[in-house]
Amino acid sequence: MSVLAAPDASAASTPDFSPEGIAARARLIREPVHVVSGPDGRELGLATGPAPTGTVLGTLPPLYPEWLGGRTFCEAHGVRFPYVAGEMANGIATTRMVSAMAHAEMLGFFGAGGLDYAEVERAVHGLTDELRSRPNWGVNLIHSPAEPELEFRVAKLLLAREVPRISASAFMELTPAVVLCSARGLRRGADGRIVRGTRMLAKVSRPEVAERFLSPAPAALLDRLVTEGELTRQEAELAALVPVAEDITVEADSGGHTDNRPLSVLLPRIAALRDTVCRRYGYRRAVGIGAAGGLGTPDAVAAAFALGASYVVVGSVNQTATEAGLSDEAKAMLCEADIADVAMAPAADMFELGVRLQVLSRGTLFARRAGRLHAAYRAHGSLEEIPPAVRATIEREVLGASFDEVWRRTVAFWERRDPAEITRAASDPKHRMALVFRWYLGSSSRWAITGEPSRRADYQIWCGPAMGAFNRWAAGTFLAEPANRSVVQIALNLLEGAAVLTRAHQLRTYGVPLPSGASLHTPCALA
């Protein structure tokens, strides 16, 4: 990995007590660094390279970005770096992104959420054809309470195509689909240990959900899958001895689906729960804990590792990457965001449940307009009950079409995807209203992906405060140029910066007077 210019290592063994020299040597993370005292015994400085003459108070070994987090994660997933490019729904996390991460010895997930089965199938086939021999890639399985059949079909597809890693997200309860992905292919190895066919990373933001994934699968669900012929009895028996997921990704204040909880509170809570549950069941293999949400700068990544994360998952900032499946217009809007340019809005996939997600507010009216739709849904039992004046405003200012026209488009969509939704709407006026309003929420994401110019004010772009922090960090640097923002360059620079910051914190514990520049990494081209 190439890094910023630094002092010549051959001359670096001479102690330096100047602020500039201390900062430069602190950034030489791949060299041993020695904390030395001056002649009076009070002044502290740094030397790198061979141990210098004089009083050496302590020595720190080399530090590489690869060594942050947990080595066991890298070994388990066949990666060099403890870093994951998280799934972004509707294919925004593209197959190109997954492929780039796999070849860079990191882990990436395709964003299958929100896509129809045929789109997921094409992506999975393409990835398996290209990356079949690699273990370090995967596909998202998103909880779809409104479409359980689709969720189950996608699960079976991922297993049939032997996708090596699955990221389970947005689950509130365990479903047959997620348990099937966890249990299918379980067997005993030659040493007697239980071996998994597919490894699951479960993204959670609540302790009660984390506990479900940390525990063995419920017997009722396992028995059901055995009865239906989806699991063998042996697989079910082994599933009762291991956690549903062997990696738990703790998701804090992220773009998209989020509970807006701070990582510094949530991760230690779930890590302690992990330890309790693992002791309860006597697992022979440790369950890894990762961090996601709010990770847009080296400071945030370093803090996640300091909290005990074995790996980090970076998501929404990758929407500006060259490989991301988002329009140039939407990417440009994200690049202008600051940390306060976000809002909460109704989620299309869980609209009736009142679930909200975090989106960009700068340059788009989506959050406000989607909120008006949900307010109308809560206040009325059907489209016909909405007062004419309110209806006219919604049609003109939000939908851009009449209720009748939107319903025709909605019918055409669900006839292809799941005709049962239309049948249900025929006897349930409130569900019909929900489908009409969900048309806007679903379309707004597609408009951002395709760059529909006439609906720019309606773009739904998932975004958290981390996007603004990333923009401020990248401003005026190599990563400010859109053409340089590959998913791999974003990853390498975040990790490099996190390692520099970690070294600075180590030196601070020795009392070394570190200037601010000692912990700064300016984004640059890395390899």
C-alpha positions in Angstrom: 0.0 0.0 0.0 1.6 3.3 -1.0 1.3 6.2 1.4 2.0 9.9 1.7 5.6 11.0 1.6 7.4 10.6 4.9 10.9 11.2 6.4 13.6 9.0 5.0 13.6 5.8 7.1 17.4 5.6 7.0 17.7 8.9 8.9 14.6 8.4 11.0 16.4 6.7 13.9 17.6 10.1 15.1 15.1 11.2 17.8 13.0 14.2 16.8 11.5 16.5 19.5 9.9 19.1 17.2 6.2 19.1 16.6 6.7 18.6 12.9 9.1 15.8 13.4 6.9 14.1 15.9 3.9 14.3 13.6 5.9 12.9 10.7 7.2 10.0 12.6 3.9 9.2 14.2 2.5 8.7 10.7 5.2 6.1 9.8 2.8 3.4 11.0 4.7 0.6 9.2 7.8 1.2 11.2 8.6 0.5 14.8 8.4 3.8 16.7 10.4 4.6 19.9 9.3 7.0 22.5 12.5 8.7 23.8 13.3 11.3 26.5 15.5 14.3 26.1 18.6 15.0 28.1 16.6 16.7 30.9 14.3 13.6 31.2 11.1 15.6 30.7 11.0 16.3 27.0 9.6 13.5 24.9 10.2 12.8 21.2 10.0 10.0 18.7 12.4 7.9 16.6 11.7 5.3 14.0 13.8 2.5 12.6 16.6 0.9 14.7 16.5 1.7 18.4 18.2 5.0 19.0 20.9 5.8 21.5 19.7 7.4 24.7 16.7 6.7 26.9 14.0 4.7 25.2 10.8 4.8 27.3 8.9 2.4 25.1 8.6 0.9 21.6 5.5 0.3 19.5 5.6 -2.3 16.8 4.6 -1.6 13.2 0.9 -1.1 12.6 -0.9 -2.1 9.4 -4.5 -1.3 8.4 -4.8 -5.1 7.9 -4.3 -5.6 11.6 -7.1 -3.4 12.8 -10.1 -5.2 14.2 -10.0 -9.0 14.6 -7.7 -11.3 12.7 -10.3 -14.1 13.1 -12.7 -12.2 10.8 -10.1 -12.0 8.1 -9.3 -15.7 8.4 -13.0 -16.7 8.4 -13.8 -14.8 5.3 -10.6 -15.1 3.3 -9.9 -11.4 3.3 -6.9 -9.3 3.9 -8.7 -6.3 5.4 -11.4 -6.3 8.2 -13.6 -4.2 5.9 -17.0 -4.7 4.3 -18.8 -2.7 1.6 -22.3 -3.0 2.7 -25.3 -3.8 0.6 -27.4 -0.8 -0.7 -30.8 -1.8 -1.9 -32.2 -1.6 -5.4 -28.8 -2.7 -6.8 -27.1 0.5 -5.8 -24.4 -1.8 -4.4 -23.8 -3.2 -7.8 -22.1 -6.4 -9.0 -19.2 -4.2 -10.2 -18.8 -3.0 -6.6 -18.9 -6.6 -5.2 -16.3 -7.7 -7.8 -14.0 -4.8 -7.1 -14.0 -5.5 -3.4 -13.4 -9.3 -3.9 -10.4 -8.6 -6.1 -9.1 -6.1 -3.5 -9.2 -8.8 -0.8 -12.1 -7.3 1.0 -15.7 -8.3 1.3 -18.7 -6.8 -0.5 -22.4 -7.5 -0.7 -24.8 -7.0 -3.7 -27.8 -4.9 -2.8 -30.7 -7.2 -3.7 -33.3 -5.6 -1.5 -36.1 -4.0 -3.4 -35.4 -5.8 -6.7 -37.7 -8.3 -8.3 -36.6 -11.9 -8.5 -35.4 -11.8 -12.1 -33.1 -8.9 -11.3 -31.6 -10.7 -8.3 -31.2 -13.9 -10.3 -29.3 -12.1 -13.1 -27.0 -10.5 -10.6 -26.4 -13.7 -8.7 -25.7 -15.7 -11.8 -23.2 -13.1 -13.0 -21.4 -13.0 -9.7 -21.2 -16.8 -9.3 -19.8 -17.1 -12.8 -17.1 -14.6 -12.1 -16.3 -15.2 -8.4 -17.2 -18.8 -7.8 -13.7 -19.7 -6.5 -13.6 -16.9 -4.0 -15.2 -16.9 -0.5 -15.1 -13.1 0.0 -18.3 -11.9 -1.6 -22.0 -12.1 -0.9 -25.6 -11.0 -1.5 -28.1 -9.3 0.7 -31.2 -11.1 2.0 -33.6 -8.4 3.2 -36.6 -9.0 5.4 -39.7 -8.5 3.3 -42.8 -8.7 5.5 -45.0 -7.7 2.7 -43.5 -10.2 0.3 -42.5 -13.3 2.3 -42.7 -15.6 -0.8 -40.1 -13.4 -2.6 -37.9 -13.4 0.5 -38.0 -17.2 0.5 -37.4 -17.5 -3.2 -34.3 -15.3 -3.0 -33.0 -17.4 -0.1 -33.3 -20.6 -2.1 -31.6 -18.9 -5.1 -28.7 -17.9 -2.9 -28.3 -21.4 -1.6 -28.8 -23.1 -5.0 -26.1 -20.9 -6.5 -23.8 -21.4 -3.5 -23.4 -17.8 -2.7 -20.6 -18.0 0.0 -21.8 -15.0 2.2 -25.2 -13.7 3.0 -26.0 -10.4 4.8 -29.3 -10.6 6.5 -30.8 -7.1 7.1 -33.9 -5.4 8.4 -35.1 -8.5 10.2 -37.3 -8.0 13.3 -38.1 -11.7 13.7 -36.5 -14.8 12.4 -38.2 -16.1 9.2 -38.1 -19.5 7.4 -35.9 -17.8 4.7 -33.2 -16.6 7.1 -33.2 -19.9 9.1 -33.0 -21.9 5.9 -29.9 -19.9 4.8 -28.3 -20.5 8.2 -29.0 -24.2 8.5 -28.8 -25.5 4.9 -25.5 -27.4 4.4 -24.5 -27.8 8.0 -22.3 -30.8 8.6 -19.6 -32.3 10.8 -16.0 -31.8 9.7 -13.3 -34.4 10.2 -12.4 -32.9 13.6 -16.0 -33.1 14.7 -16.7 -29.4 14.5 -19.8 -28.1 12.7 -19.0 -26.7 9.3 -21.3 -24.2 7.5 -22.0 -24.2 3.8 -22.9 -20.5 3.9 -21.8 -17.9 6.4 -24.3 -15.3 7.5 -23.7 -11.8 8.7 -26.8 -10.4 10.5 -27.2 -6.7 10.6 -29.0 -5.6 13.8 -29.7 -2.5 15.7 -31.7 -3.8 18.7 -30.5 -6.2 21.5 -33.7 -8.3 21.3 -33.1 -8.9 17.5 -29.4 -9.6 18.1 -30.3 -12.3 20.7 -32.4 -14.1 18.1 -29.5 -14.3 15.7 -27.0 -15.2 18.4 -29.2 -18.1 19.6 -29.8 -21.4 17.8 -32.7 -21.4 15.4 -36.1 -22.0 17.0 -37.1 -25.7 16.9 -40.5 -24.8 15.4 -39.0 -23.2 12.4 -36.5 -26.0 11.9 -39.2 -28.7 12.2 -41.3 -26.8 9.7 -38.4 -26.7 7.2 -37.7 -30.4 7.7 -41.4 -31.2 7.1 -41.4 -29.2 3.9 -38.3 -30.9 2.7 -36.1 -27.8 2.8 -33.8 -29.2 5.5 -32.6 -32.7 6.4 -33.1 -33.9 10.0 -29.4 -33.9 10.4 -29.1 -30.2 9.3 -31.8 -29.3 11.8 -30.1 -31.1 14.6 -26.9 -29.4 14.0 -28.6 -26.0 13.6 -29.8 -26.4 17.2 -26.2 -26.4 18.4 -24.9 -23.2 16.6 -26.0 -19.5 16.4 -28.1 -18.5 13.5 -25.4 -16.0 12.5 -21.7 -16.3 13.4 -21.1 -12.6 12.7 -23.3 -9.8 14.1 -23.1 -6.4 12.5 -24.2 -3.7 14.9 -25.8 -0.9 12.9 -25.9 2.5 14.4 -27.0 5.8 12.9 -27.0 4.8 9.2 -28.5 6.0 6.0 -31.7 4.2 5.0 -33.2 1.9 7.7 -32.0 3.1 11.1 -32.9 3.4 14.8 -30.6 6.5 15.0 -28.7 5.0 18.0 -25.1 5.9 18.7 -22.5 3.2 18.0 -20.7 4.0 21.3 -23.8 2.9 23.2 -25.1 0.1 21.0 -22.0 -1.9 20.2 -20.8 -2.5 23.8 -24.4 -3.4 24.8 -24.6 -6.0 22.0 -21.1 -7.2 22.6 -21.9 -7.9 26.2 -25.1 -9.7 25.1 -23.0 -11.8 22.7 -20.7 -12.9 25.5 -23.7 -13.9 27.7 -25.5 -15.8 24.9 -22.3 -17.6 23.9 -21.7 -18.7 27.5 -25.3 -19.9 27.8 -25.0 -22.2 24.8 -21.4 -23.1 25.1 -20.4 -22.4 21.5 -17.0 -23.7 20.5 -16.5 -20.9 18.0 -16.7 -17.2 18.8 -19.3 -14.9 17.2 -17.8 -11.9 15.6 -19.0 -8.4 16.2 -18.9 -5.7 13.5 -19.8 -2.1 13.3 -21.9 -0.3 10.7 -23.7 3.1 10.5 -22.1 6.5 10.7 -18.7 5.3 9.4 -17.6 8.0 6.9 -14.2 9.1 8.2 -11.1 7.5 9.6 -12.0 8.9 13.0 -15.3 7.0 13.0 -13.6 3.8 11.7 -10.9 3.9 14.3 -13.5 4.6 17.0 -15.4 1.5 15.9 -12.3 -0.7 16.2 -11.5 0.9 19.5 -15.0 -0.1 20.8 -14.2 -3.7 20.0 -15.5 -4.2 16.5 -13.8 -7.1 14.6 -14.7 -5.5 11.3 -16.4 -2.4 9.9 -19.2 -2.1 7.3 -19.3 1.0 5.2 -22.4 1.7 3.3 -24.0 4.9 2.2 -20.8 6.9 1.5 -20.2 4.3 -1.2 -23.2 5.6 -3.1 -20.8 8.2 -4.5 -18.3 5.6 -5.7 -17.7 5.1 -9.4 -19.2 1.6 -9.2 -22.4 2.6 -7.4 -25.7 2.2 -9.2 -26.9 5.7 -8.7 -27.2 8.5 -11.2 -24.6 11.2 -11.6 -27.2 13.7 -10.6 -27.9 11.9 -7.3 -24.2 11.4 -6.6 -23.6 15.1 -7.1 -26.4 15.9 -4.6 -24.7 13.6 -2.1 -21.4 15.2 -2.6 -22.9 18.5 -1.5 -24.3 17.2 1.7 -23.2 18.3 5.2 -23.9 16.4 8.4 -27.3 18.1 9.1 -28.7 17.6 5.6 -30.7 14.5 6.5 -34.3 13.8 7.5 -36.4 10.8 8.4 -39.1 9.6 6.0 -41.5 6.6 5.6 -40.0 3.4 4.3 -41.6 2.0 1.2 -41.1 -1.7 2.2 -42.6 -1.2 5.7 -45.0 1.7 5.0 -48.0 0.3 6.8 -45.9 -0.5 9.9 -44.8 3.1 10.2 -41.1 2.3 9.8 -38.9 5.2 8.8 -35.6 5.6 7.1 -32.9 8.3 6.9 -32.6 10.2 3.7 -30.9 13.2 2.1 -32.9 16.4 2.6 -30.7 18.9 0.8 -31.9 19.5 -2.8 -34.9 17.1 -2.5 -38.4 17.4 -1.1 -38.9 13.6 -0.8 -38.9 13.4 3.0 -41.5 16.2 3.3 -43.7 14.8 0.6 -43.5 11.2 1.7 -44.4 12.4 5.2 -47.6 14.0 3.9 -48.6 10.7 2.3 -48.1 8.8 5.5 -50.1 11.4 7.4 -53.0 10.9 5.0 -52.7 7.2 5.3 -53.0 7.4 9.1 -55.9 9.8 9.0 -58.1 8.0 6.5 -59.5 4.6 5.8 -59.4 4.8 2.0 -58.5 7.0 -0.9 -62.2 8.0 -1.2 -62.3 9.3 2.3 -59.5 11.8 1.7 -61.1 15.3 1.4 -61.1 16.7 -2.2 -58.8 19.6 -1.4 -56.3 17.3 0.2 -56.5 14.9 -2.6 -55.9 17.6 -5.2 -52.9 18.8 -3.4 -51.4 15.3 -3.1 -52.0 14.5 -6.7 -50.6 17.9 -7.9 -47.7 18.4 -5.5 -46.6 14.9 -4.6 -47.7 12.2 -7.0 -47.7 14.3 -10.1 -50.6 12.2 -11.3 -54.2 11.4 -10.3 -55.0 8.6 -7.8 -56.6 6.7 -10.7 -53.6 7.0 -12.9 -51.2 5.9 -10.1 -53.5 3.0 -9.3 -53.3 1.8 -12.9 -49.5 1.9 -12.7 -49.6 0.2 -9.4 -51.7 -2.6 -10.8 -49.4 -3.1 -13.7 -46.4 -3.4 -11.3 -48.0 -5.9 -8.9 -49.4 -8.0 -11.7 -45.9 -8.8 -12.7 -44.5 -9.1 -9.1 -47.2 -10.4 -6.9 -50.9 -10.5 -8.1 -52.0 -11.4 -4.6 -51.4 -7.7 -3.6 -54.1 -6.6 -6.1 -56.5 -9.2 -4.9 -56.0 -8.1 -1.3 -56.5 -4.4 -2.3 -59.8 -5.2 -4.0 -61.3 -6.1 -0.6 -59.2 -3.8 1.6 -59.5 -0.1 0.7 -56.8 0.9 3.2 -54.3 -1.5 1.6 -55.2 -0.1 -1.8 -54.4 3.4 -0.5 -51.1 2.1 0.9 -50.2 0.6 -2.5 -50.9 3.9 -4.2 -48.7 5.9 -1.8 -46.0 3.2 -1.9 -45.9 3.7 -5.7 -44.4 7.2 -5.0 -41.9 5.9 -2.4 -40.7 3.1 -4.7 -40.6 5.3 -7.7 -38.6 8.0 -6.0 -35.7 5.7 -5.4 -35.8 4.6 -9.0 -35.8 8.2 -10.2 -32.6 8.8 -8.2 -31.0 5.7 -9.7 -32.0 6.6 -13.3 -31.5 10.3 -12.9 -35.0 11.2 -14.1 -34.7 15.0 -14.6 -38.4 15.9 -14.2 -38.5 14.3 -10.7 -35.3 15.6 -9.3 -37.1 17.2 -6.4 -38.5 13.8 -5.5 -35.3 11.8 -5.4 -35.2 9.4 -2.5 -31.5 9.1 -1.6 -30.5 7.2 1.5 -28.1 9.3 3.6 -26.9 9.8 7.2 -24.7 12.4 8.8 -21.6 10.3 7.9 -22.0 11.4 4.3 -21.4 15.0 5.3 -18.5 14.1 7.4 -16.9 12.2 4.5 -17.4 15.2 2.2 -15.6 17.5 4.6 -12.7 15.0 5.0 -12.4 14.5 1.3 -12.7 18.2 0.3 -9.8 19.4 -1.7 -8.1 16.0 -1.8 -7.7 13.1 -4.2 -11.1 11.8 -3.2 -12.8 15.0 -4.0 -12.6 14.2 -7.7 -15.6 11.9 -8.6 -13.4 9.8 -11.0 -11.1 8.8 -8.1 -13.9 7.7 -5.8 -13.8 4.0 -6.4 -15.1 1.8 -3.7 -11.6 0.3 -3.2 -9.9 3.8 -2.9 -12.6 4.9 -0.4 -11.9 1.7 1.7 -8.1 1.9 1.6 -8.1 5.5 2.6 -10.5 5.0 5.5 -8.4 2.1 6.8 -5.2 4.0 6.3 -6.5 7.0 8.2 -7.9 4.8 10.9 -4.5 3.1 11.4 -2.7 6.6 11.5 -5.3 7.7 14.1 -4.9 4.5 16.1 -1.1 4.9 16.2 -1.6 8.5 17.4 -3.8 7.3 20.3 -1.2 4.7 21.3 1.5 7.4 21.5 -0.7 9.7 23.4 -0.9 7.1 26.2 2.9 7.5 26.6 2.4 11.3 27.1 4.0 12.2 23.8 3.0 15.8 22.9 1.3 15.1 19.6 0.4 18.0 17.3 -3.0 17.7 15.5 -1.2 16.7 12.3 0.0 13.5 13.8 -3.5 11.9 13.5 -4.4 13.2 10.1 -4.4 11.2 6.9 -5.0 13.2 3.7 -6.8 11.0 1.1 -4.4 9.9 -1.7 -4.0 7.2 -4.3 -3.3 3.9 -2.5 -2.6 0.4 -3.8 
